[in-house]
Each structure stands twice: as C-alpha cells, then as structure tokens.
C-alpha cells in the first residue's frame, strides 16, 4: 500500500493588520489573492487562511502591516485563569526549543490590568511546553529585532485573545529603503496611496516631491508585478513544521511573474540633491532603478510624459517640516503648474491640512484617511482641469 499523506493543516484564524483606515484596501488585495474576508475591525480584517495562503498574504500584500494567527481565546478574570488556559495553548506549533520570544500585552476594561504580570503567566506556560525558550526584551516596531517570535495579547472586557505574529519585521520593511530623506513615508502607506488613487501600473506616473523615492519605487514594483515580500524573511519560516518546499515554490512562482521592465513612464523628481541621491540608492536596492526617470528639479520644472496619467505627491504638512506661509505658495504653485502642463491628468495627494489643499485649486475627493507619524492625513484625488480654480 502507498504511504498515507499526512493530513492537511487545519485552517488558521488570522488577522491582517493595517493602519486604521486602510482596511478596504487590504480587502481588495485579499480578494485579488482569492482570500475571503470574514470580518473587519479598526486596523484589521479577519480571514481564515490555509498554510499556503498565509505565506501568500505575507509575500504579496502591499498595504498590510502584519499577519497574525489566533492561537487561543478565553475568559480571564484571574491570573489562575491565564495560567490554566495558557497551558493548553499549542505553543509548540509556532516556537522551537531555545527560541527567543516576546509578548506585547494590552489590557483594557478588564479585571486584570497589569500587562507585565499577564505576560509572565503566559511565558511560564510557554516554558512548560517548549524547553529552553528565552524571553526577549521589548523592542520598538521599527526595530528589526533578533528573529524572536512575537505574541500579541489583547485583554478586553475580560476576554483574552492570544495571537502569534507570522511576519517578523513589519511588512513595510521591503528591504530596499536604507537611505531616507526628511519625514520618510512608509512603504505600505505609499502603496496605499497608489492603490487608493486607482493606479494599476498601466498609465504614466509622476512624483514631483519624491523625497527618498518610496512612492515611485512602490509604483515601479506594482508596474512590474513584483511581490513586495520577495526580498525578505518572515517569522513563519522559523516555525516547527514549516513547509520549506511549499514556501520555495511560492517564492519561485512570484519571481517568475515579475515583468522585465515597467511598461509605463515613472518619473521621480525633487529639488533637494540629498533626496535624489537617496531615491537612486533605494531604487537600485529595489531593483527598479532602470524603471524610474530620476531628476533634481523644482515643481515648476515639471514636464509630464505624453498622454494622461497620475501625479502623486506627499507634500510637507506644515506641522513638522517648514513654516505654513511658504507652503501656501508651494501648494498654489503646484496647482498652477499642473493646470498649465498636465490638464486631463489626475492628482493624488496626502493632505494633513484642508487650508493648504485648498491652495491647489482643484476639486478633491477623499479616498481614505489614516495617520502618518501620528498626524491625521487624507488621500485626496482630483482631475486636473485647465480652467479649475
């Protein structure tokens, strides 16, 4: 008799974590991957994932921050409850002996309010199940960490939900952005701007305030169908029982889908020489330097490619960088330049100030709103008309 194949792993109850306000974009990305969303909450969408789709979500999602899988959910009125249920958690499915782990615990409207004590009880339960594990110190989300397994614990109204992170470093860390300009934009937010503006890589794109180049680089990756996770590692790769064969096949499949070059003009410019140097270095690391025309120039020197396309910009907000009065002139100048040189194009802009956006003189429509560096921002889009104002 032929040997029996091991049973397929059970579907995983997962959350796709996003910046609050970007959930609809994550829904659309998941739908494109053939993954059905089962629920939504601020900053996350719920899905049920096979092992294959867990890997594909990490590999392909452009706007998500992390993918976490739920390991346990129970009522926790006392520390004895945490200890009892903690011993039943299948820790050994996501942690190997001797691995470093860390807990991120939040407690709200619950009898148990000491997050450190909750983490310690769970760590004790984990240590009983998996020998030699070591608790790592707390690190910031932007820190790469040391390959430890993160557990996200949410205690709300006495209900404890324990999830294991599958991503490792946050998904905006594509691996290409080492050189940064002032007020850098996260890669996931740049991708959200592009997707929120409806850009799909088939029309020209211009970023006249490109900073360190994040938006045009993400655009080039979209145009070339480059999976954003191709150049990095994920936490699930360290899990016991990780299917290396399946993972390599999915990576190979994603790599074979990459187009040799972008089929449209992508232009990145900035008046700052340091920003242009950073854009070139980052584009080289991303493997898209040949897909982007990079130039040091002011907004007034903008010369869009032929045809109609998208001008996209993350301008100064007037909060952290510079003074507001000269920014009014900058925004007004941008509107004048676009009306003169890019009629029929569309402008997508990340805005933190309605007064400044009014200086552009275009009929904007809001696409989504979130925060960037703690600042409330909105993606607004308008068609450029020569007689607008």
C-alpha positions as CSV (number, residue, x, y, z in Angstrom):
1,X,0.0,0.0,0.0
2,X,1.3,3.5,-0.8
3,X,2.2,5.6,2.3
4,X,-0.5,7.8,3.7
5,X,-0.1,11.5,3.2
6,X,-0.2,13.5,6.5
7,X,-3.5,15.3,7.0
8,X,-3.5,18.9,5.7
9,X,-3.0,21.5,8.5
10,X,-6.2,22.9,9.9
11,X,-7.2,26.4,8.6
12,X,-5.8,29.3,10.6
13,X,-7.9,32.0,12.1
14,X,-6.0,35.1,11.2
15,X,-6.0,38.9,11.3
16,X,-4.5,41.1,8.6
17,X,-3.3,44.2,10.5
18,X,-3.3,47.5,8.7
19,X,-3.1,51.2,9.6
20,X,-6.6,52.2,10.7
21,X,-8.4,53.5,7.6
22,X,-6.7,51.2,5.1
23,X,-8.9,48.1,5.8
24,X,-10.8,48.5,2.4
25,X,-7.5,48.4,0.5
26,X,-6.5,45.2,2.4
27,X,-9.9,43.7,1.5
28,X,-9.3,44.4,-2.2
29,X,-5.8,43.0,-2.1
30,X,-7.0,39.8,-0.4
31,X,-9.8,39.4,-2.9
32,X,-7.2,39.6,-5.7
33,X,-5.4,36.7,-4.0
34,X,-8.6,34.7,-3.8
35,X,-8.8,35.1,0.0
36,X,-12.2,35.8,1.6
37,X,-12.6,38.3,4.4
38,X,-14.8,37.2,7.2
39,X,-14.8,40.3,9.3
40,X,-13.4,43.8,9.8
41,X,-12.5,46.0,12.8
42,X,-10.5,49.2,13.1
43,X,-6.9,48.4,11.9
44,X,-7.5,44.8,10.9
45,X,-9.6,42.4,8.7
46,X,-10.3,38.8,9.7
47,X,-9.6,35.9,7.4
48,X,-9.3,32.1,7.5
49,X,-6.0,31.0,5.9
50,X,-4.6,27.8,4.7
51,X,-0.8,27.4,5.2
52,X,-0.4,28.3,1.5
53,X,-2.5,31.5,1.8
54,X,-0.7,32.5,5.0
55,X,2.5,32.5,3.1
56,X,1.0,34.3,0.1
57,X,-0.5,37.0,2.2
58,X,2.9,37.8,3.7
59,X,4.5,37.7,0.3
60,X,2.1,39.7,-1.7
61,X,0.2,42.2,0.4
62,X,1.3,45.8,-0.1
63,X,-0.8,47.7,2.4
64,X,-0.8,45.4,5.4
65,X,1.5,45.8,8.5
66,X,1.4,42.2,9.7
67,X,-0.4,38.9,9.6
68,X,-1.1,37.3,12.9
69,X,-2.9,33.9,13.7
70,X,-5.1,33.4,16.7
71,X,-3.8,30.6,19.0
72,X,-6.3,30.9,21.8
73,X,-9.3,32.9,23.2
74,X,-10.6,32.6,26.7
75,X,-12.2,34.5,29.6
76,X,-9.5,35.7,32.1
77,X,-10.9,37.0,35.4
78,X,-7.9,35.9,37.4
79,X,-4.3,35.1,36.9
80,X,-5.2,31.5,37.7
81,X,-7.4,31.6,34.5
82,X,-4.4,32.8,32.5
83,X,-2.2,30.0,33.9
84,X,-4.9,27.3,33.3
85,X,-5.7,28.2,29.7
86,X,-2.1,29.2,29.0
87,X,-1.1,25.5,29.5
88,X,-3.5,24.5,26.7
89,X,-2.1,26.8,24.1
90,X,-0.4,24.9,21.2
91,X,2.9,26.9,21.7
92,X,5.0,24.2,20.1
93,X,3.4,24.8,16.7
94,X,5.0,28.3,16.5
95,X,8.0,28.2,18.8
96,X,11.1,25.9,18.6
97,X,13.1,24.9,21.7
98,X,15.7,27.5,22.6
99,X,14.0,30.3,20.6
100,X,13.6,33.9,21.8
101,X,10.1,35.1,22.3
102,X,8.4,38.4,23.3
103,X,4.9,39.3,24.4
104,X,3.0,42.5,23.6
105,X,0.1,42.8,26.0
106,X,-2.7,45.3,26.2
107,X,-5.3,45.3,29.0
108,X,-8.5,47.4,28.7
109,X,-11.7,47.4,30.7
110,X,-10.7,44.1,32.4
111,X,-10.1,42.9,36.0
112,X,-6.6,42.0,35.1
113,X,-4.8,45.3,34.2
114,X,-1.1,44.5,34.8
115,X,0.2,43.7,31.3
116,X,3.6,42.6,32.6
117,X,2.0,40.1,35.0
118,X,-0.2,38.6,32.3
119,X,2.9,38.3,30.0
120,X,4.8,36.5,32.8
121,X,2.0,33.9,33.3
122,X,1.9,33.2,29.6
123,X,5.6,33.0,29.4
124,X,5.6,30.4,32.3
125,X,3.0,28.3,30.4
126,X,5.1,28.5,27.3
127,X,8.2,27.4,29.1
128,X,6.4,24.3,30.4
129,X,5.5,23.3,26.8
130,X,8.7,24.3,24.9
131,X,12.1,23.8,26.6
132,X,14.8,26.5,26.6
133,X,12.7,29.4,25.4
134,X,14.1,32.8,26.3
135,X,12.0,36.0,26.8
136,X,13.5,38.9,24.8
137,X,13.3,42.5,25.9
138,X,10.7,44.8,24.5
139,X,11.7,46.4,21.2
140,X,10.0,49.1,19.0
141,X,8.0,48.0,16.0
142,X,10.6,49.7,13.7
143,X,13.4,47.7,15.2
144,X,14.4,44.6,13.2
145,X,14.5,42.5,16.3
146,X,16.6,39.4,16.7
147,X,14.4,36.8,15.0
148,X,12.3,36.3,18.1
149,X,8.7,35.1,17.9
150,X,6.2,37.8,18.8
151,X,2.9,37.1,20.6
152,X,0.2,39.7,20.6
153,X,-2.1,39.5,23.6
154,X,-5.3,41.6,23.8
155,X,-7.3,41.6,27.0
156,X,-10.6,43.5,26.6
157,X,-13.6,43.2,28.8
158,X,-12.0,40.1,30.5
159,X,-11.7,38.3,27.2
160,X,-8.1,37.4,26.3
161,X,-7.1,36.8,22.7
162,X,-3.6,35.4,22.1
163,X,-2.1,35.6,18.6
164,X,1.2,34.7,17.1
165,X,2.8,37.0,14.6
166,X,3.7,35.4,11.3
167,X,5.5,38.3,9.6
168,X,8.5,39.2,11.8
169,X,9.7,42.7,11.0
170,X,6.7,44.8,9.9
171,X,5.7,44.3,6.3
172,X,6.6,47.8,5.2
173,X,10.2,46.7,5.6
174,X,10.7,45.6,2.0
175,X,14.4,45.7,2.4
176,X,15.3,48.4,-0.1
177,X,14.9,51.6,1.9
178,X,18.2,52.4,3.7
179,X,18.7,55.9,2.5
180,X,15.9,58.3,3.8
181,X,15.0,61.9,3.3
182,X,13.2,64.1,5.8
183,X,9.8,62.9,7.0
184,X,10.0,59.5,5.3
185,X,6.8,57.7,4.1
186,X,6.3,54.1,5.0
187,X,6.3,51.7,2.0
188,X,2.8,50.4,3.0
189,X,1.4,53.9,3.0
190,X,3.0,54.7,-0.3
191,X,1.4,51.6,-1.8
192,X,-1.9,52.6,-0.2
193,X,-1.7,56.0,-1.9
194,X,-1.2,54.3,-5.3
195,X,-3.9,51.7,-4.9
196,X,-6.3,54.3,-3.3
197,X,-5.8,56.5,-6.3
198,X,-6.7,53.6,-8.6
199,X,-3.3,53.4,-10.2
200,X,-2.6,49.9,-11.6
201,X,0.7,50.4,-13.4
202,X,-0.7,50.9,-16.9
203,X,-0.6,54.7,-17.1
204,X,2.3,57.2,-16.6
205,X,3.1,58.4,-13.1
206,X,5.0,61.4,-11.8
207,X,6.1,62.2,-8.2
208,X,7.5,65.8,-8.2
209,X,8.3,65.7,-4.5
210,X,9.7,62.2,-4.3
211,X,11.8,62.5,-1.1
212,X,13.6,59.2,-0.7
213,X,11.7,57.7,-3.6
214,X,9.3,55.5,-1.8
215,X,6.2,56.2,-3.9
216,X,7.9,55.8,-7.3
217,X,9.7,52.7,-6.2
218,X,6.4,51.2,-5.0
219,X,4.9,52.2,-8.3
220,X,7.6,50.5,-10.2
221,X,7.1,47.3,-8.2
222,X,3.4,47.4,-9.0
223,X,4.1,48.0,-12.7
224,X,6.5,45.1,-12.8
225,X,4.3,42.8,-10.6
226,X,7.0,42.5,-8.0
227,X,5.7,40.8,-4.8
228,X,6.8,43.2,-2.0
229,X,7.9,40.3,0.2
230,X,10.3,38.6,-2.3
231,X,13.5,40.0,-0.8
232,X,12.9,39.3,2.9
233,X,12.3,36.7,5.6
234,X,9.2,36.0,7.8
235,X,8.6,34.7,11.3
236,X,6.7,31.7,10.0
237,X,9.9,30.4,8.4
238,X,11.2,29.6,11.9
239,X,8.0,27.7,12.9
240,X,8.3,24.0,13.7
241,X,7.0,22.0,10.7
242,X,7.5,24.9,8.3
243,X,6.9,23.6,4.8
244,X,10.1,24.7,3.1
245,X,9.1,23.0,-0.2
246,X,5.8,24.9,-0.5
247,X,7.4,28.2,0.5
248,X,10.2,27.9,-2.1
249,X,7.6,27.0,-4.7
250,X,5.6,30.1,-3.9
251,X,8.7,32.3,-4.0
252,X,9.6,30.9,-7.4
253,X,6.1,31.4,-8.6
254,X,6.2,35.1,-7.5
255,X,9.6,35.6,-9.0
256,X,8.6,34.2,-12.4
257,X,5.6,36.6,-12.5
258,X,7.9,39.7,-12.4
259,X,8.0,41.6,-15.7
260,X,11.4,42.5,-17.1
261,X,10.6,46.3,-17.1
262,X,7.8,48.7,-16.4
263,X,5.6,49.3,-19.4
264,X,4.9,53.0,-18.5
265,X,6.9,56.1,-17.7
266,X,7.5,56.6,-14.0
267,X,9.2,60.0,-13.1
268,X,10.6,60.9,-9.7
269,X,11.9,64.4,-9.0
270,X,12.8,66.6,-6.1
271,X,14.6,69.9,-5.7
272,X,16.8,68.5,-2.9
273,X,20.0,66.9,-4.0
274,X,20.1,64.6,-1.0
275,X,16.6,63.3,-1.7
276,X,17.6,62.5,-5.3
277,X,20.7,60.6,-4.1
278,X,18.5,58.6,-1.6
279,X,16.0,57.8,-4.4
280,X,18.7,56.5,-6.7
281,X,20.2,54.3,-3.9
282,X,16.9,52.9,-2.8
283,X,15.7,52.3,-6.4
284,X,19.0,50.4,-7.1
285,X,18.4,48.2,-4.0
286,X,14.8,47.6,-5.0
287,X,15.9,46.5,-8.5
288,X,13.8,49.2,-10.3
289,X,16.4,51.9,-11.0
290,X,16.0,51.4,-14.7
291,X,12.2,51.8,-14.5
292,X,12.3,55.3,-12.9
293,X,13.5,58.6,-14.5
294,X,15.1,60.5,-11.6
295,X,15.8,64.2,-11.8
296,X,16.7,67.0,-9.4
297,X,14.4,69.9,-10.2
298,X,11.7,72.1,-8.7
299,X,7.9,71.5,-9.2
300,X,7.8,74.4,-11.7
301,X,10.2,72.5,-14.0
302,X,7.7,69.5,-14.2
303,X,7.3,68.2,-17.7
304,X,4.9,65.2,-17.6
305,X,5.2,62.4,-20.2
306,X,2.8,62.3,-23.1
307,X,-0.6,61.0,-22.5
308,X,-2.7,61.2,-19.4
309,X,-1.6,59.7,-16.1
310,X,-1.3,60.3,-12.3
311,X,0.7,63.0,-10.5
312,X,1.1,61.8,-6.9
313,X,2.7,63.7,-4.0
314,X,3.3,63.5,-0.3
315,X,4.0,67.2,0.3
316,X,5.2,68.9,3.5
317,X,2.4,69.1,6.0
318,X,3.2,72.4,7.7
319,X,3.4,70.6,11.1
320,X,6.8,69.1,11.3
321,X,8.7,70.4,8.3
322,X,8.9,74.1,7.5
323,X,6.5,77.0,8.0
324,X,2.9,77.2,6.8
325,X,3.0,80.5,4.9
326,X,5.6,79.5,2.3
327,X,3.7,76.2,2.0
328,X,0.6,78.0,0.8
329,X,2.7,79.4,-2.0
330,X,4.1,75.9,-2.8
331,X,0.7,74.4,-3.0
332,X,-0.7,77.2,-5.1
333,X,2.3,76.9,-7.4
334,X,1.7,73.2,-7.8
335,X,-1.9,73.8,-8.8
336,X,-0.8,76.4,-11.4
337,X,1.9,74.1,-12.8
338,X,-0.5,71.2,-13.2
339,X,-3.2,73.2,-14.8
340,X,-0.7,74.6,-17.3
341,X,1.2,71.4,-18.0
342,X,-0.9,68.4,-17.1
343,X,-4.6,69.0,-18.0
344,X,-6.5,65.8,-18.1
345,X,-4.2,64.1,-15.6
346,X,-5.2,63.2,-12.1
347,X,-3.5,64.5,-8.9
348,X,-3.4,62.3,-5.8
349,X,-2.1,64.0,-2.6
350,X,-1.6,63.0,1.0
351,X,-3.0,66.0,2.9
352,X,-2.9,67.0,6.6
353,X,-4.3,70.5,6.2
354,X,-7.5,71.5,4.4
355,X,-6.4,75.1,4.1
356,X,-3.2,74.1,2.3
357,X,-5.0,71.7,-0.1
358,X,-7.4,74.5,-1.0
359,X,-4.5,76.5,-2.3
360,X,-4.1,73.9,-5.1
361,X,-7.5,74.9,-6.5
362,X,-8.7,71.5,-7.6
363,X,-12.0,69.7,-6.7
364,X,-10.6,67.0,-4.5
365,X,-12.4,63.8,-3.4
366,X,-11.3,62.0,-0.3
367,X,-10.4,58.3,-0.8
368,X,-9.3,57.3,2.7
369,X,-7.9,58.7,5.9
370,X,-5.4,57.4,8.4
371,X,-2.4,58.8,10.3
372,X,1.2,59.2,9.3
373,X,3.7,59.6,12.1
374,X,0.8,60.4,14.4
375,X,-0.5,63.1,12.1
376,X,-4.1,62.6,10.7
377,X,-3.8,62.5,6.9
378,X,-6.2,62.0,4.0
379,X,-5.6,60.8,0.5
380,X,-7.4,63.1,-1.8
381,X,-7.7,62.8,-5.6
382,X,-8.8,65.3,-8.3
383,X,-8.8,65.6,-12.0
384,X,-6.7,68.4,-13.3
385,X,-8.6,70.9,-15.4
386,X,-7.0,73.8,-17.2
387,X,-9.9,76.1,-16.1
388,X,-10.2,74.9,-12.5
389,X,-9.6,77.3,-9.5
